[in-house]
Amino acid sequence: MSIDRARKVASLVAVAALGLVAVYAPGRLAARRADPPAEVIPTQVRDPWLWQATVGQHPVGPASVLFFTAQTRYFESTGVVVGRDGGYRLLPISVGEGHGLLSPDGRWYLRPGQGSMIDLRSGDDRRTHRPRLDPLAWSPDGKSVVATRANDDDVITYGPDNQPVNDPSKPDDLLILDPWSGTERVLPIGTFASHSRAAWSPDGSLIAVTGWVDPAAEVAQRERLVVADPGGGVRWQVELGDRRGLAGRAAWTPDGRRIALLAYDGCVLRCADLAESLRRSWRIEFLDAATGRPVGDAIPVNGSAVEVVAWRDGEPVVEQQSIEEDEAERRTVLTEVGAGGREQVLVTAPNGVSDLEVPGDLLARAAFGGPEPRPSPFAAPPWLYATLAVPSLLAALVLVRRLRRRAGGR
């Protein structure tokens, strides 16, 4: 190779290395696709690359799916956002932080207990309301959130006679929250030690809430269901017992006439082991939304039912998990279920995924059946490209220096 040609090669290597940093610098990493973003839910999501960029480093825009997995470089539960253009980004959460909620338009991620929301379009984590509030469900119009506030004392305080002077287990408050302004008001539905789930009716005129009325009921897992007006009036309430609970944020049928429950047969508290608890048999039952009385036939659900997330052609779509004892081997899917045990898998997640979140606007349209996007290995943080570029630059400089020495020695 001639000296001039070698110099050209070295220059090309240096330019390529600099180009990597320039192209993928912060704010420049955008999916270069000819097609517009697909307003559909992908049929399958996959584990991200270990070096996948976060939403704060390179925003991906409104989500089509959000799932949580430990198969990331953080080696603990981490959110993975799949954008509507198919891009994958990590959404790190704090140790001990629960899983939050996507807004109905998929743009905002409401963090539980943190008092903030992450704008998936810009990547900003904005403090919008006070902390220690756990969101249960967005309203259908995306303007309000029903949330629960724990009032428990952090520690027990004892007086001179060694008797506790405070109550560490105080009733929780149920709130209607405006997550942008931070305004909140208590929804009076009676005394509850804590709340477990909530669901808005399709038109937003009613809220169904479940929880435990006192600590003893919480220990025994005996829940109460209350249906109330967001303005504060209780319509009816019913005791669900220890093997039934609200089916999830999409518990109301699309016509608003029934409320779905998840019920199971099997051990409650005295399970011999994890395997026995995983062998519970699940079904979906229904209550009349006007009276709270049982109505209709139950629908069996295979595997472990987590939540009803949507309705498709009048049939419930359920988040299910397989029953492997090892969490890393469990498979999470969204499945349409029907009478007679009929099932159709709509979305499949990798093994080890603990939760699947889909924004309400896509669920309301039952926009399933999208493509299967794969995470791009090039959607990486800037520091990775800088790390890769530096050795290339050094190699180019060394090559040029050697060529100059050879030329000078002739």
C-alpha positions as CSV (number, residue, x, y, z in Angstrom):
1,M,0.0,0.0,0.0
2,S,1.4,3.4,-0.9
3,I,1.9,6.1,1.7
4,D,-0.7,8.4,0.2
5,R,-3.2,5.6,0.1
6,A,-2.5,4.6,3.7
7,R,-2.9,8.2,4.8
8,K,-6.3,8.3,3.1
9,V,-7.3,5.1,4.9
10,A,-6.3,6.6,8.2
11,S,-8.2,9.7,7.5
12,L,-11.3,7.8,6.6
13,V,-11.0,5.8,9.9
14,A,-10.8,9.1,11.9
15,V,-13.6,10.7,10.0
16,A,-15.8,7.6,10.6
17,A,-15.0,7.6,14.3
18,L,-15.9,11.3,14.6
19,G,-19.0,10.7,12.5
20,L,-20.3,8.1,14.9
21,V,-20.1,10.6,17.7
22,A,-21.7,13.3,15.7
23,V,-24.5,11.3,14.3
24,Y,-25.5,9.7,17.7
25,A,-24.8,12.8,19.9
26,P,-27.5,13.7,22.3
27,G,-30.6,15.0,20.6
28,R,-29.6,13.5,17.2
29,L,-30.6,9.9,17.7
30,A,-33.9,9.6,15.9
31,A,-35.3,6.7,14.0
32,R,-34.7,7.2,10.4
33,R,-37.7,5.5,8.9
34,A,-39.7,6.3,5.8
35,D,-42.9,5.0,7.3
36,P,-44.9,7.1,9.8
37,P,-45.3,5.8,13.4
38,A,-47.6,2.8,13.6
39,E,-50.6,3.4,15.9
40,V,-50.8,-0.3,16.8
41,I,-49.7,-2.6,19.5
42,P,-46.8,-4.9,18.5
43,T,-47.5,-8.7,18.6
44,Q,-44.2,-9.3,20.3
45,V,-41.7,-7.3,22.3
46,R,-38.1,-8.4,23.1
47,D,-35.4,-7.9,25.6
48,P,-33.3,-4.7,25.0
49,W,-29.6,-4.6,24.4
50,L,-27.5,-4.2,27.6
51,W,-26.3,-0.8,26.2
52,Q,-29.8,0.5,25.2
53,A,-30.2,4.2,25.7
54,T,-32.6,5.5,28.3
55,V,-35.6,7.8,27.5
56,G,-33.7,10.6,29.2
57,Q,-30.7,10.2,26.9
58,H,-32.7,9.8,23.6
59,P,-36.5,10.1,23.9
60,V,-38.5,7.8,21.8
61,G,-41.9,9.6,22.0
62,P,-45.3,8.1,23.0
63,A,-45.2,4.5,24.0
64,S,-47.0,1.6,22.3
65,V,-45.9,-0.8,25.1
66,L,-44.1,-0.5,28.4
67,F,-42.8,-3.6,30.1
68,F,-40.6,-4.3,33.1
69,T,-37.7,-6.7,33.3
70,A,-34.4,-7.3,35.1
71,Q,-32.7,-8.3,31.8
72,T,-30.9,-4.9,31.4
73,R,-27.6,-3.5,32.4
74,Y,-29.2,-2.4,35.7
75,F,-29.8,-6.0,36.7
76,E,-33.0,-5.1,38.5
77,S,-36.6,-4.2,37.5
78,T,-36.3,-1.6,34.8
79,G,-38.9,-0.2,32.4
80,V,-38.5,-0.7,28.7
81,V,-40.5,1.7,26.5
82,V,-41.3,0.6,22.9
83,G,-42.1,3.7,20.9
84,R,-44.7,3.9,18.2
85,D,-41.9,3.9,15.6
86,G,-40.5,0.6,17.0
87,G,-37.6,2.1,19.0
88,Y,-36.6,0.7,22.4
89,R,-35.5,2.8,25.3
90,L,-34.8,2.0,29.0
91,L,-36.8,3.7,31.7
92,P,-34.8,3.2,35.0
93,I,-36.7,3.2,38.3
94,S,-35.4,3.5,41.8
95,V,-34.8,0.6,44.1
96,G,-38.1,-0.4,45.7
97,E,-40.1,1.8,43.4
98,G,-43.3,0.2,42.1
99,H,-44.5,0.1,38.5
100,G,-46.3,3.2,37.4
101,L,-48.9,4.0,34.8
102,L,-48.9,5.2,31.2
103,S,-51.2,8.1,30.4
104,P,-54.0,7.2,27.9
105,D,-52.1,8.9,25.1
106,G,-48.9,7.1,25.9
107,R,-46.9,10.2,26.3
108,W,-46.6,10.4,30.1
109,Y,-45.3,7.8,32.7
110,L,-46.7,8.5,36.2
111,R,-44.2,7.4,38.8
112,P,-45.7,5.9,42.0
113,G,-44.8,7.6,45.2
114,Q,-42.3,10.0,43.6
115,G,-44.6,12.9,42.8
116,S,-43.4,13.2,39.3
117,M,-44.2,12.2,35.7
118,I,-41.7,11.4,32.9
119,D,-42.5,13.0,29.5
120,L,-41.6,10.3,27.1
121,R,-41.5,12.8,24.2
122,S,-38.7,14.9,25.9
123,G,-37.3,12.5,28.5
124,D,-37.8,15.1,31.3
125,D,-38.8,13.8,34.7
126,R,-41.0,16.6,36.1
127,R,-42.1,17.1,39.7
128,T,-45.9,17.7,39.3
129,H,-47.6,16.7,42.6
130,R,-46.6,15.8,46.1
131,P,-44.9,12.4,46.7
132,R,-46.3,9.3,48.6
133,L,-49.3,9.0,46.2
134,D,-49.7,5.7,44.4
135,P,-51.7,6.0,41.2
136,L,-54.4,3.3,40.6
137,A,-56.0,4.4,37.3
138,W,-56.2,7.2,34.8
139,S,-59.6,8.6,33.8
140,P,-60.6,7.8,30.2
141,D,-60.1,11.4,29.1
142,G,-56.6,11.5,30.6
143,K,-57.2,14.5,32.8
144,S,-57.5,12.9,36.3
145,V,-56.0,10.0,38.2
146,V,-57.6,8.0,41.1
147,A,-54.8,7.5,43.6
148,T,-54.3,6.2,47.1
149,R,-52.4,8.0,49.9
150,A,-50.9,6.0,52.7
151,N,-51.2,7.8,56.1
152,D,-49.3,5.2,58.2
153,D,-46.7,6.4,60.6
154,D,-43.3,5.3,59.7
155,V,-42.4,4.1,63.2
156,I,-44.2,3.3,66.4
157,T,-43.7,5.9,69.1
158,Y,-43.8,4.7,72.8
159,G,-44.7,6.7,75.8
160,P,-43.3,6.6,79.4
161,D,-45.4,3.5,80.2
162,N,-43.9,1.7,77.2
163,Q,-47.2,1.8,75.4
164,P,-47.5,3.0,71.8
165,V,-48.8,6.6,71.5
166,N,-49.4,6.5,67.8
167,D,-51.1,4.2,65.3
168,P,-48.7,3.0,62.7
169,S,-51.6,1.6,60.6
170,K,-53.9,4.4,59.8
171,P,-56.7,4.4,57.2
172,D,-55.6,5.5,53.7
173,D,-57.2,8.2,51.6
174,L,-58.6,7.7,48.2
175,L,-58.0,10.8,46.0
176,I,-58.9,12.3,42.7
177,L,-55.7,13.9,41.4
178,D,-54.9,16.3,38.7
179,P,-51.3,15.1,38.0
180,W,-50.3,18.3,36.2
181,S,-51.5,21.0,38.7
182,G,-51.1,18.8,41.7
183,T,-54.6,19.6,43.0
184,E,-56.3,16.7,44.8
185,R,-59.4,16.0,46.7
186,V,-60.5,13.1,48.9
187,L,-63.1,10.8,47.5
188,P,-65.3,9.7,50.5
189,I,-66.1,6.0,50.0
190,G,-65.7,4.9,53.6
191,T,-62.8,3.8,55.8
192,F,-60.2,1.6,54.2
193,A,-56.9,0.4,55.7
194,S,-55.6,0.4,52.1
195,H,-56.8,0.3,48.5
196,S,-55.8,-2.3,45.9
197,R,-57.3,-1.4,42.6
198,A,-59.6,1.0,40.8
199,A,-61.3,1.3,37.5
200,W,-63.2,4.1,35.8
201,S,-66.4,3.4,33.9
202,P,-66.0,3.9,30.1
203,D,-67.7,7.3,30.2
204,G,-65.8,8.4,33.3
205,S,-69.0,8.9,35.4
206,L,-68.3,6.2,38.0
207,I,-65.3,4.6,39.7
208,A,-65.0,1.1,41.1
209,V,-62.5,0.7,44.0
210,T,-61.4,-2.4,46.0
211,G,-59.5,-2.6,49.2
212,W,-59.4,-3.9,52.8
213,V,-61.5,-2.1,55.4
214,D,-59.2,-2.8,58.3
215,P,-55.8,-4.5,59.0
216,A,-57.5,-7.8,59.9
217,A,-59.3,-7.9,56.5
218,E,-56.0,-7.1,54.8
219,V,-54.2,-10.0,56.5
220,A,-57.1,-12.3,55.5
221,Q,-57.2,-10.8,52.0
222,R,-61.0,-10.1,52.3
223,E,-61.7,-7.2,49.9
224,R,-64.6,-4.8,49.6
225,L,-65.8,-3.4,46.3
226,V,-67.3,0.1,46.2
227,V,-68.8,1.9,43.2
228,A,-68.9,5.6,43.6
229,D,-69.5,8.9,41.7
230,P,-66.2,10.9,41.3
231,G,-68.0,13.6,43.1
232,G,-68.2,11.5,46.2
233,G,-71.5,9.7,46.3
234,V,-71.4,5.9,46.9
235,R,-73.8,4.0,44.7
236,W,-73.3,0.5,46.2
237,Q,-70.8,-1.8,47.9
238,V,-70.3,-5.5,48.3
239,E,-68.0,-7.8,50.1
240,L,-65.9,-9.9,47.7
241,G,-64.3,-12.3,50.2
242,D,-60.8,-13.7,49.9
243,R,-60.8,-15.2,46.4
244,R,-62.2,-12.5,44.3
245,G,-61.0,-9.0,43.3
246,L,-61.5,-6.3,40.8
247,A,-60.2,-7.5,37.5
248,G,-58.1,-4.4,36.8
249,R,-58.3,-0.9,35.3
250,A,-60.4,-2.2,32.4
251,A,-62.8,-4.1,34.6
252,W,-65.9,-2.3,33.2
253,T,-67.3,-3.8,30.0
254,P,-67.3,-1.4,27.1
255,D,-71.1,-0.8,27.5
256,G,-70.7,0.1,31.2
257,R,-73.3,-2.5,32.2
258,R,-71.0,-5.1,34.0
259,I,-67.9,-5.1,36.1
260,A,-65.4,-7.9,35.8
261,L,-63.8,-9.7,38.7
262,L,-60.9,-12.1,38.8
263,A,-61.7,-15.1,41.0
264,Y,-59.7,-18.3,41.7
265,D,-60.0,-21.6,43.4
266,G,-57.1,-22.8,45.5
267,C,-55.1,-21.8,48.5
268,V,-55.3,-18.3,49.9
269,L,-52.8,-17.7,52.7
270,R,-51.8,-21.1,53.8
271,C,-50.2,-22.3,50.6
272,A,-47.8,-25.1,51.1
273,D,-45.3,-23.4,48.7
274,L,-45.1,-21.1,45.7
275,A,-45.9,-23.9,43.4
276,E,-49.2,-24.5,45.1
277,S,-50.2,-20.8,44.8
278,L,-49.2,-20.9,41.1
279,R,-51.6,-23.8,40.5
280,R,-54.7,-21.8,41.3
281,S,-57.4,-22.0,38.7
282,W,-58.6,-18.6,37.5
283,R,-61.8,-17.3,36.0
284,I,-63.5,-14.0,35.2
285,E,-66.8,-13.4,36.9
286,F,-69.2,-10.4,36.4
287,L,-71.3,-8.1,38.6
288,D,-74.2,-5.9,37.4
289,A,-72.7,-2.4,37.4
290,A,-76.1,-1.0,38.6
291,T,-76.6,-3.3,41.6
292,G,-73.5,-5.3,42.4
293,R,-75.3,-8.6,41.9
294,P,-73.7,-11.5,40.1
295,V,-74.7,-11.7,36.4
296,G,-73.7,-13.9,33.5
297,D,-71.5,-16.9,33.1
298,A,-67.8,-17.1,34.3
299,I,-65.0,-17.2,31.7
300,P,-62.1,-19.6,32.5
301,V,-58.5,-18.3,32.3
302,N,-55.5,-20.5,31.9
303,G,-52.3,-19.8,33.7
304,S,-52.1,-17.1,36.3
305,A,-54.4,-14.1,35.6
306,V,-52.9,-10.7,36.5
307,E,-55.4,-8.1,35.1
308,V,-58.0,-7.4,32.5
309,V,-56.4,-4.7,30.4
310,A,-58.9,-4.2,27.5
311,W,-61.8,-5.6,25.6
312,R,-61.8,-6.8,22.0
313,D,-65.0,-7.6,20.1
314,G,-66.7,-7.8,23.5
315,E,-64.2,-10.3,24.9
316,P,-61.8,-9.5,27.7
317,V,-58.1,-9.2,27.1
318,V,-56.1,-10.5,30.1
319,E,-52.5,-10.2,31.1
320,Q,-51.4,-13.7,32.0
321,Q,-48.3,-15.3,33.4
322,S,-47.1,-18.9,33.0
323,I,-46.7,-20.8,36.2
324,E,-43.0,-21.6,36.4
325,E,-41.6,-21.2,39.9
326,D,-38.5,-19.4,38.6
327,E,-39.6,-15.8,37.9
328,A,-36.9,-15.5,35.2
329,E,-38.6,-18.3,33.3
330,R,-42.2,-17.0,33.5
331,R,-43.8,-15.8,30.3
332,T,-46.1,-12.8,30.2
333,V,-48.7,-12.4,27.5
334,L,-51.8,-10.5,26.6
335,T,-54.6,-12.9,25.6
336,E,-58.1,-12.5,24.5
337,V,-60.3,-15.1,26.3
338,G,-63.8,-16.3,25.6
339,A,-66.4,-18.8,26.6
340,G,-65.4,-22.4,26.6
341,G,-61.8,-21.6,27.3
342,R,-61.1,-20.1,23.9
343,E,-57.9,-18.0,23.9
344,Q,-55.9,-16.0,21.4
345,V,-52.5,-14.6,22.3
346,L,-52.2,-11.0,21.1
347,V,-48.9,-9.8,22.6
348,T,-46.0,-11.9,23.8
349,A,-43.2,-10.7,26.1
350,P,-39.8,-12.3,26.8
351,N,-39.4,-14.6,29.8
352,G,-38.9,-12.7,33.1
353,V,-41.1,-9.8,32.2
354,S,-43.2,-8.8,35.3
355,D,-45.7,-6.4,33.8
356,L,-47.0,-5.2,30.5
357,E,-48.4,-1.6,30.1
358,V,-50.3,-0.4,27.0
359,P,-51.7,3.1,26.7
360,G,-55.4,3.5,26.8
361,D,-55.8,5.1,23.4
362,L,-54.5,1.9,21.7
363,L,-56.4,-0.4,24.0
364,A,-59.7,1.5,23.5
365,R,-59.3,0.9,19.7
366,A,-58.2,-2.7,20.3
367,A,-55.3,-1.9,18.0
368,F,-53.6,-5.2,18.3
369,G,-51.7,-7.0,15.5
370,G,-48.8,-4.7,14.8
371,P,-45.3,-5.7,13.6
372,E,-42.6,-7.2,15.8
373,P,-40.0,-4.4,16.3
374,R,-36.5,-5.4,17.4
375,P,-34.4,-3.2,19.5
376,S,-31.7,-1.5,17.5
377,P,-28.1,-2.1,18.7
378,F,-27.3,1.5,17.5
379,A,-29.7,3.1,19.9
380,A,-27.1,3.5,22.5
381,P,-26.0,6.2,25.0
382,P,-23.4,8.8,23.8
383,W,-20.8,7.5,26.2
384,L,-20.7,4.2,24.4
385,Y,-20.0,5.8,21.0
386,A,-17.4,8.0,22.6
387,T,-15.8,4.8,24.1
388,L,-15.8,3.2,20.7
389,A,-14.6,6.3,18.9
390,V,-11.5,7.0,21.0
391,P,-9.6,3.7,20.2
392,S,-10.4,4.3,16.5
393,L,-9.0,7.9,16.7
394,L,-5.9,6.8,18.5
395,A,-5.3,4.0,16.0
396,A,-5.7,6.5,13.1
397,L,-3.2,8.9,14.8
398,V,-0.7,6.1,15.4
399,L,-1.0,5.0,11.8
400,V,-0.4,8.5,10.5
401,R,2.6,9.0,12.8
402,R,4.2,5.8,11.6
403,L,3.6,6.7,8.0
404,R,5.2,10.1,8.5
405,R,8.3,8.5,10.1
406,R,8.6,6.1,7.2
407,A,8.3,9.0,4.7
408,G,10.9,11.0,6.6
409,G,13.3,8.1,6.7
410,R,13.4,7.7,2.9
